[in-house]
Amino acid sequence: MTARVLDGTAVAKATLDRVRGEVAEFVAAHGRAPVLATVLVGDDSTSCTHMTADRCAAVGMTSRHVELAAPVTTGEVAARVRELSADPDVDGILVRHPMPAGIDARTVFDAIDPAKDVDGVTSVSFARMALGEPGFVAAPPGGIMALLDAYEVRLPYRYAVIVGRSPTLGRPLGMLLLARDVTVTYCHSHTIDLAAHIAEADLLITATGRPGLIPGKWIRQGAIVVDAGAGDVEFDAAAERASLITPVPGGVGPMTIATLLAQTIRAARER
């Protein structure tokens, strides 16, 4: 079996095309573009900030970049986030993470007004999502769910194994899958016999950031593989066994940004 590729780039493009139309309607109705504020603490060691700004411009949104150079305290970062939360010109807030050592990420995240939490990182957003109440989902899990839906993957009754338990990806993703009648097992660095768990999964989602952690031979025949890490799964060997698989890059990454911007225009409309 050779797996069909879950093309996040193509699905994200379709999503952004839709968002572009929604932004144009918003501008026509309100005389301004939606504003996404991106908060960066410390140095930008990746191109993510620039990529987000480029995507905002491409759909007609305004990107406001806020950079807090080290050394900076948790209180100082949280205070700046609260200022953005109170700013009527800002529709969505994205705090880049992980943050430097010494910064309490939870305190910073929870300084975001839930109505502007377009990355779905606050405790309020997590609770609303887990309880099935209206709110914003964490962007990476939301992007994964949208990608699976775009390929018409039937989720009820599947057995999913999530490798990774971060509060911004693994844990919220499990809640979203449970809401769709999927049976979910979480695995992590202390899981005994990881291979045995993965061998039973007909939906495997990884988010460890450890390249090559999962050999292709562990994958169940016909399984769906979503690699939300940094090439956690041995792609070529896994593709010989899986039915659907995400590439890295070009899978989850583009969907995360598309979900973030889709939630930003929604936040602007709801405000």
N, C-alpha and C positions, 0 to 999 in steps of 0.2 A: 504494500500500500504506500502511495506517495500522497502526503497531505496536501490539501488545498490551503493556500495562504490566506489568513485573515488580514486583509490589506487595510491597515489603519489609516494610511495616508489618503487613500481614495475615499473612505467613509468620512474622514475628517474634512476633506474638501467639500463634500456634499453638505455636511453640517454647517461649515463656514459660509457656503453660498446661501443657505437658508438664513443664517444669522445676519448676513450682509443686507438681505432684504428687510429683515425685522428692524435693523438699525436705521435704514433709510426711512422706514415708516415712522420710527420714533423721532428722528430728526425733523421730519416734516410736521409732526404733531406738536413737538415741544420746542423746536428752535434751537436745540443743542444736541451734541453727541453724548452717548453714555460714557462715563469716565471710570476706568479701572486704575486704582492706585496699587503699585507694586512696591513693597517694602523690602529692601535688601539690607541685612545686617552683616557688616564685614565686607570682605572682598568677594567679587563675583568670579568664581573660578570656572563657571560654565557659560555657555551662550544662551541659557534659558531666558534670562531677563530680556536680552535683545530680541530673541525669537518671539516672546510674548508681545513686546512692543510692536514688532513688525506685523504680527497677526492682527493686533488691535487696529493698526493703520489700514490694513487690507480690508477690514470689514467696516471701516468708518468710525471706529471708536477712538476715544482719546486715552492715551496711556500716560499716567503720571508716575514718574519714578522718584522714590524716596530712598535715599541711601544714608545709612547710619554707620559711620566709620568706627572701627574698634580703636580704643577700648570704649565700651558702652555697657550700661547695666540693664538688667531686665526691666527695672522700673522706668528707665528712660525710653526703652523700646516700646513698652506697653503704653506709656503716656503719648508717644507719637501716634500709635495705632488708635488710641481713643480720640485723638484730635481728628484723624481721618474719619472715624466713625461718626463724629459730630458734624463733619463738613457736609453741608447740603449739596455741594457740587460733586461729591464722590458717590458713585453708585455701587462699586464693588471694591473689595480689598483683598489683595493677595500678599501674604507674608512668605517670602522665600524660606524654605527649610531644606536640609537641617541648618540650624543656626550655630554660631560659634559656641564652644564650651563655655559654661558659666551663665548662659542665657537660659532661663526657664521657659521653654517653648509653650507649655500649657498656659502659663500666665499671659504670655504675649498673644496666643491664639484667642484666648477668652476675652481679650480686650476688644476684639472685633465685634461690632454690632451684628447679631445674627442675620439681620435684614441685608447686610452687605457681605456676608460670608460666602462669597461665590466659589471659594475653594473647599468649603464644607469641613473646616477644621475645628470649629468651636465645639465645646461640650454640648451646647444647646442643639447645634446641627446634628451631632452624632445621635443624641437622644431622640430627636424628631425622626431621623431616618430609621433608627432601630424600632421605633414604635409605629412606623408607617404614617407619621403625621407630615403635613406640608413643611417644606424646608429645602435647603440645598444639600446635595450629596457631596461627599468627598470627590474631587474631580477625577483622580485616577480610577477608582472603582466605578464611578459613573460612566467614564469613557469605556471601560471594559464591558459594562452591561450594554451600552449603546452599540458597541462593535458586535457583540454576540447577537443582539437583536437585528442588526443590519444584515447579518448572514442567516437570519431566521433559525437560529439554534433553539431547539425545543428544550427548555430548562427543567420543567417539572419532572420529578422522580430521578433526576440525575444524582450521582454521588460525586461531590467535589472535594478535592484536597487543595487547601491553600497553604503554601509554604511561605511563611512570613506572617508576623502578627503586629505590624506597626499600626498605630492609631489612625494613620492617614491613608492606609491602603488595605492591609490584610484584614484587620478587624471590621472596618465598615463594609468591605466587600462581602464578608461572610453574612452580615445582616441583610444586605441586598439580595443575596442568593437565597437565604432562608425565606424571605418574603415571596420568592418565586417558586417555593416548594422544592428546593434543592436540599439534599442532606449534605451537611458541611463538616469536614474535619480540618482543624487547624494543626499544622506542623511548624516546628521551629528548631532552633539550634540544639535544644535538649531532647528532641523527639528520638525515641529508641526505634531503630530499624526503619529509617525513613523510606528506604527502597520498598519495603513491604506495603507501606501506606500508599505510595505513589502507584504501585502496581495494581491497586484496586480502583483507582480513580478513573472515571470516564470524563471528568473535567478537572484538569490540573492547572492551577494558577500559581505562579511563583513570583516572589518579590523580595529576594534576598540581596541582590546586588553582588552575588558571588559567581563570576563567570565559570561555566562548566561544572557547577555543583551537581547537576542531575544528568547522568549519562542517558543517552537515548534508549538504551536497552531496558531501562526501568519503566518506560512508558507502555501502558496497556494498548493492545491493538485496537485501533479505532477511536482512541481517546482524543479529546480536544485539549490543546495545550496553549495556554496564554502566558507568555513570558513578560512580566512587568518589571523585571530586574535589569541586569546588565549582561544578558546572555546566560542566564542561570541554567538553561537547558541546552544540552548538546544538540544544536539545531538539525544538522544533516541526518544524524542517526535517528533522532526523534521523528523527523518528517517521514521516515520510512515506515513508521508504525502508527502515527497519529492520522486522524481524518481531517482535522483542521489545526493550524498552528500559526502563531504570530511571528513575524520576522522581528529581529532587533538589529538596527532601528527600523522604524516604519510600521510598528504595530500599535502598542499602547501609548507611546509618547505623543503622536499627533492627536490621538483621541482625547488625551488629557487636556491639551490646550483648547481643543474645540469645545469640550464640555465646559471649561472655565469661561469661555466667551459666551457660550449659550446661556450660562447661568447669570452672566453679567447683564445681558440685555433683558433677561427676565427680571433681575433685581431692579433695573432702571424702570421697567414698566410698572412693577408692583409698588414702587416708591411714589 
